[in-house]
Amino acid sequence: MTDHTTAAGAQAQPEFDTSVPHSARIWNYWLGGKDNYAVDEAAGDAYSAVYPGIVTIARSSRAFLRRSIRHLVAEAGIRQFLDVGTGLPTVDNTHEVAQGIAPESRIVYVDNDPMILAHARALLRSTPQGATSYVDVSLYEPDRILAAAAETLDLTRPTALILSGILGHVPDYDEARSIVRRLLDGLPSGSYLSVNDGSRGTDPDYERAQDGYNETGAVPYFLRPVARIEAFFDGLELVEPGVVSVPLWRPEESGADAPAPIGQHGGLARKP
């Protein structure tokens, strides 16, 4: 972290229960990260035993995030990022990708999980030229998110809003759309929205596995039809190829063997 942290980031490191599996740590495990415990590995292995493709989904989602940020920095000239629902730091974090191309980039991470805050404080390091900060605010409070982000970002300048794998945690679809709209309303013309989330209609095995997981009492994550993910971008100018299964969004390797679609769709769009 840099000095651009909120008061929440200055508090003592919170305690958290390592005897119960945690969705962010399980995702970290699937990504190949180290910030997880045996209980998370066991839960992750149990899920992947039912649906082995979950590791591909997790890593394809992260690869989409990396490619979209590279586009934003190298081609769209964006230097400010608001990453909401960031989850545990792992490989190819938003600030690492952005500042690796443009060291002056400024990034605000948003989450409201004390465990994630503790890891973020320890692991998120900015370049000297830029800024990386963390704010402890709920996704359900868009106005507070924008106010806190404004301590590090100049919200009169184009900013990329990153919502990666987070909107599926909002059960009510209309509320999820309202959150996106309210966050975008606080950003100027020329800003961008990046969304990728679990989808229905591509992989029935994934849908059955996730529906079963949601019934266990764990923090649920709701897969949505692709048309509903597309609607998050209403009123925006989609970057080609639009909203697609994430391996198909500007893949880094071209050739005869095209990536196979998976139940994770995403896109990138510009605010007019």
C-alpha positions as CSV (number, residue, x, y, z in Angstrom):
1,M,0.0,0.0,0.0
2,T,1.0,3.6,-0.4
3,D,0.1,6.6,1.9
4,H,-3.1,6.9,-0.2
5,T,-5.0,4.6,2.2
6,T,-8.2,5.3,4.0
7,A,-8.7,5.2,7.8
8,A,-10.0,1.7,7.4
9,G,-6.6,0.6,6.1
10,A,-4.8,2.1,9.1
11,Q,-6.7,0.0,11.7
12,A,-5.2,-3.0,13.4
13,Q,-5.3,-6.2,11.4
14,P,-8.6,-8.0,12.1
15,E,-9.0,-11.6,13.2
16,F,-10.7,-14.0,11.0
17,D,-11.8,-17.6,11.2
18,T,-9.5,-20.0,9.4
19,S,-11.5,-23.1,10.4
20,V,-14.3,-22.3,8.0
21,P,-13.9,-22.3,4.2
22,H,-14.1,-18.8,2.6
23,S,-15.2,-18.1,-1.0
24,A,-12.4,-15.6,-1.6
25,R,-9.8,-18.0,-0.4
26,I,-11.3,-20.9,-2.4
27,W,-11.1,-18.7,-5.5
28,N,-7.5,-17.8,-4.6
29,Y,-6.7,-21.6,-4.4
30,W,-8.2,-22.2,-7.8
31,L,-6.1,-19.4,-9.2
32,G,-3.0,-21.0,-7.8
33,G,-2.5,-18.5,-5.0
34,K,-1.0,-19.1,-1.6
35,D,-3.4,-17.1,0.6
36,N,-5.6,-20.0,1.6
37,Y,-5.8,-22.8,4.2
38,A,-6.4,-26.6,4.2
39,V,-10.1,-26.1,4.8
40,D,-10.3,-23.9,1.6
41,E,-8.3,-26.4,-0.4
42,A,-10.7,-29.2,0.8
43,A,-13.7,-27.1,-0.2
44,G,-12.2,-26.2,-3.6
45,D,-11.3,-29.8,-4.3
46,A,-14.8,-30.9,-3.4
47,Y,-16.3,-28.5,-5.8
48,S,-13.8,-29.4,-8.6
49,A,-14.5,-33.1,-8.0
50,V,-18.1,-32.3,-9.0
51,Y,-17.1,-29.8,-11.7
52,P,-13.4,-29.9,-12.8
53,G,-13.9,-27.0,-15.1
54,I,-14.2,-24.5,-12.2
55,V,-10.4,-24.0,-12.3
56,T,-10.5,-23.1,-16.0
57,I,-13.3,-20.6,-15.2
58,A,-11.4,-19.0,-12.4
59,R,-8.2,-18.6,-14.4
60,S,-10.0,-17.5,-17.6
61,S,-11.8,-14.8,-15.6
62,R,-8.4,-13.5,-14.4
63,A,-6.9,-13.7,-17.9
64,F,-9.8,-11.7,-19.2
65,L,-9.2,-9.1,-16.5
66,R,-5.5,-8.9,-17.5
67,R,-6.3,-8.5,-21.2
68,S,-9.0,-5.9,-20.7
69,I,-6.7,-3.8,-18.4
70,R,-3.9,-4.0,-21.0
71,H,-6.4,-2.7,-23.6
72,L,-7.5,0.1,-21.3
73,V,-4.0,1.3,-20.6
74,A,-2.2,0.7,-23.9
75,E,-5.0,1.5,-26.3
76,A,-7.6,3.6,-24.5
77,G,-5.1,5.7,-22.5
78,I,-6.8,5.0,-19.1
79,R,-4.7,5.7,-16.0
80,Q,-7.3,5.4,-13.2
81,F,-9.0,2.2,-12.1
82,L,-11.8,1.6,-9.6
83,D,-11.8,-2.2,-8.8
84,V,-14.9,-3.1,-6.8
85,G,-15.2,-6.4,-5.1
86,T,-11.5,-7.1,-5.7
87,G,-11.2,-10.3,-3.6
88,L,-7.9,-11.6,-2.3
89,P,-4.7,-10.3,-4.0
90,T,-3.2,-13.0,-6.3
91,V,-1.5,-13.0,-9.7
92,D,-2.0,-10.2,-12.3
93,N,-3.8,-7.9,-9.9
94,T,-5.2,-4.7,-11.5
95,H,-2.4,-2.4,-10.3
96,E,0.3,-4.8,-11.4
97,V,-1.0,-5.0,-14.9
98,A,-1.8,-1.3,-15.3
99,Q,1.4,0.0,-13.6
100,G,3.5,-2.5,-15.5
101,I,2.6,-0.6,-18.7
102,A,2.0,2.9,-17.2
103,P,3.7,3.3,-13.8
104,E,1.8,6.5,-13.1
105,S,-1.6,4.6,-13.0
106,R,-3.7,5.1,-9.9
107,I,-5.9,2.2,-8.6
108,V,-8.5,2.0,-5.8
109,Y,-9.5,-1.5,-4.6
110,V,-12.9,-1.8,-2.9
111,D,-14.1,-4.6,-0.6
112,N,-15.6,-4.9,2.8
113,D,-14.3,-8.2,4.0
114,P,-11.8,-7.8,7.0
115,M,-9.8,-10.8,5.8
116,I,-9.3,-9.3,2.4
117,L,-8.4,-6.0,3.9
118,A,-5.7,-7.6,6.0
119,H,-4.1,-9.2,2.9
120,A,-4.5,-6.1,0.8
121,R,-2.7,-4.0,3.4
122,A,0.2,-6.4,3.3
123,L,0.4,-7.2,-0.4
124,L,-0.8,-4.3,-2.6
125,R,2.3,-2.2,-3.4
126,S,2.2,0.7,-5.8
127,T,4.9,2.1,-8.0
128,P,6.4,5.4,-6.7
129,Q,4.9,7.2,-9.6
130,G,1.4,6.0,-9.1
131,A,-1.0,5.1,-6.3
132,T,-2.7,2.0,-5.0
133,S,-5.2,2.2,-2.2
134,Y,-7.9,0.1,-0.6
135,V,-11.2,1.2,0.8
136,D,-13.4,-0.8,3.1
137,V,-16.9,-0.2,1.7
138,S,-19.8,-2.5,0.7
139,L,-20.7,-3.0,-2.9
140,Y,-24.2,-1.9,-1.9
141,E,-23.1,1.6,-1.1
142,P,-22.1,3.1,-4.5
143,D,-22.2,6.7,-3.2
144,R,-19.7,5.9,-0.4
145,I,-17.5,4.0,-2.8
146,L,-17.3,7.0,-5.1
147,A,-16.6,9.4,-2.2
148,A,-13.8,7.2,-0.9
149,A,-12.3,6.6,-4.3
150,A,-12.2,10.4,-4.8
151,E,-9.5,10.6,-2.1
152,T,-7.1,8.8,-4.5
153,L,-8.6,9.3,-8.0
154,D,-9.6,12.4,-9.9
155,L,-13.1,11.4,-10.8
156,T,-13.4,14.3,-13.3
157,R,-11.0,12.3,-15.5
158,P,-11.9,9.0,-17.3
159,T,-11.7,6.0,-15.0
160,A,-12.2,2.3,-15.6
161,L,-14.8,0.6,-13.3
162,I,-13.9,-3.0,-12.8
163,L,-16.5,-5.5,-11.6
164,S,-14.9,-8.9,-11.9
165,G,-16.9,-11.9,-10.6
166,I,-18.8,-9.8,-8.1
167,L,-22.2,-9.0,-9.5
168,G,-23.3,-12.6,-9.2
169,H,-23.2,-12.1,-5.4
170,V,-26.1,-9.7,-5.7
171,P,-29.2,-11.9,-5.7
172,D,-31.6,-9.3,-7.1
173,Y,-30.8,-8.5,-10.7
174,D,-32.5,-5.1,-10.7
175,E,-30.4,-4.1,-7.6
176,A,-27.2,-5.3,-9.4
177,R,-28.1,-3.1,-12.4
178,S,-28.8,-0.2,-10.1
179,I,-25.4,-0.5,-8.5
180,V,-23.7,-0.5,-11.9
181,R,-25.6,2.5,-13.0
182,R,-25.0,4.5,-9.8
183,L,-21.3,3.9,-10.0
184,L,-21.1,4.8,-13.6
185,D,-23.2,8.0,-12.9
186,G,-20.3,9.2,-10.8
187,L,-17.7,8.8,-13.6
188,P,-17.2,11.2,-16.5
189,S,-17.5,10.6,-20.3
190,G,-14.7,8.5,-21.6
191,S,-14.7,6.2,-18.6
192,Y,-15.1,2.4,-19.1
193,L,-16.9,-0.5,-17.5
194,S,-15.4,-4.0,-17.4
195,V,-17.7,-6.8,-16.2
196,N,-17.2,-10.6,-16.2
197,D,-19.5,-13.0,-14.4
198,G,-20.7,-16.5,-14.4
199,S,-23.3,-17.2,-17.0
200,R,-26.1,-19.6,-17.9
201,G,-26.6,-21.2,-21.3
202,T,-23.1,-22.5,-22.1
203,D,-22.3,-25.3,-19.6
204,P,-25.1,-27.2,-17.8
205,D,-22.6,-29.1,-15.6
206,Y,-21.3,-25.8,-14.2
207,E,-24.8,-24.6,-13.6
208,R,-25.7,-27.7,-11.7
209,A,-22.5,-27.5,-9.6
210,Q,-23.0,-23.9,-8.7
211,D,-26.7,-24.3,-7.9
212,G,-25.7,-27.2,-5.6
213,Y,-23.0,-25.1,-4.0
214,N,-25.5,-22.3,-3.3
215,E,-27.8,-24.8,-1.5
216,T,-25.0,-25.7,1.0
217,G,-25.4,-22.5,3.0
218,A,-22.2,-21.0,1.7
219,V,-22.2,-17.4,0.4
220,P,-24.2,-17.9,-2.8
221,Y,-23.1,-16.8,-6.3
222,F,-25.9,-16.6,-9.0
223,L,-25.2,-17.4,-12.6
224,R,-27.1,-15.2,-15.0
225,P,-28.3,-15.6,-18.7
226,V,-25.9,-13.9,-21.1
227,A,-28.6,-11.3,-22.0
228,R,-28.7,-10.1,-18.5
229,I,-24.9,-9.7,-18.4
230,E,-25.1,-7.8,-21.7
231,A,-27.7,-5.4,-20.1
232,F,-25.2,-4.2,-17.6
233,F,-23.7,-2.3,-20.6
234,D,-26.9,-0.6,-21.8
235,G,-26.2,2.9,-23.0
236,L,-22.4,2.3,-23.3
237,E,-20.2,1.7,-26.4
238,L,-19.1,-1.9,-26.4
239,V,-15.5,-2.6,-27.4
240,E,-15.2,-5.4,-30.0
241,P,-16.0,-8.3,-29.8
242,G,-18.7,-7.2,-27.3
243,V,-20.0,-9.5,-24.6
244,V,-18.6,-13.0,-25.2
245,S,-17.4,-16.0,-23.3
246,V,-14.3,-14.7,-21.7
247,P,-11.7,-16.9,-23.5
248,L,-13.0,-15.5,-26.7
249,W,-12.5,-11.8,-25.7
250,R,-9.3,-10.8,-27.7
251,P,-7.4,-14.0,-27.0
252,E,-3.7,-13.6,-26.8
253,E,-3.0,-16.5,-29.1
254,S,-4.6,-16.8,-32.6
255,G,-4.7,-19.8,-34.9
256,A,-6.8,-22.7,-35.9
257,D,-7.5,-23.8,-32.3
258,A,-9.9,-21.2,-31.1
259,P,-10.6,-21.1,-27.3
260,A,-13.6,-23.1,-26.2
261,P,-16.5,-21.0,-24.7
262,I,-17.1,-21.5,-21.0
263,G,-19.9,-20.3,-18.6
264,Q,-18.2,-17.0,-17.9
265,H,-19.1,-14.0,-20.0
266,G,-17.7,-10.5,-20.0
267,G,-17.1,-7.3,-22.0
268,L,-15.7,-3.9,-21.9
269,A,-17.5,-0.7,-22.9
270,R,-16.9,3.1,-23.0
271,K,-19.2,5.7,-21.4
272,P,-20.2,8.2,-24.1
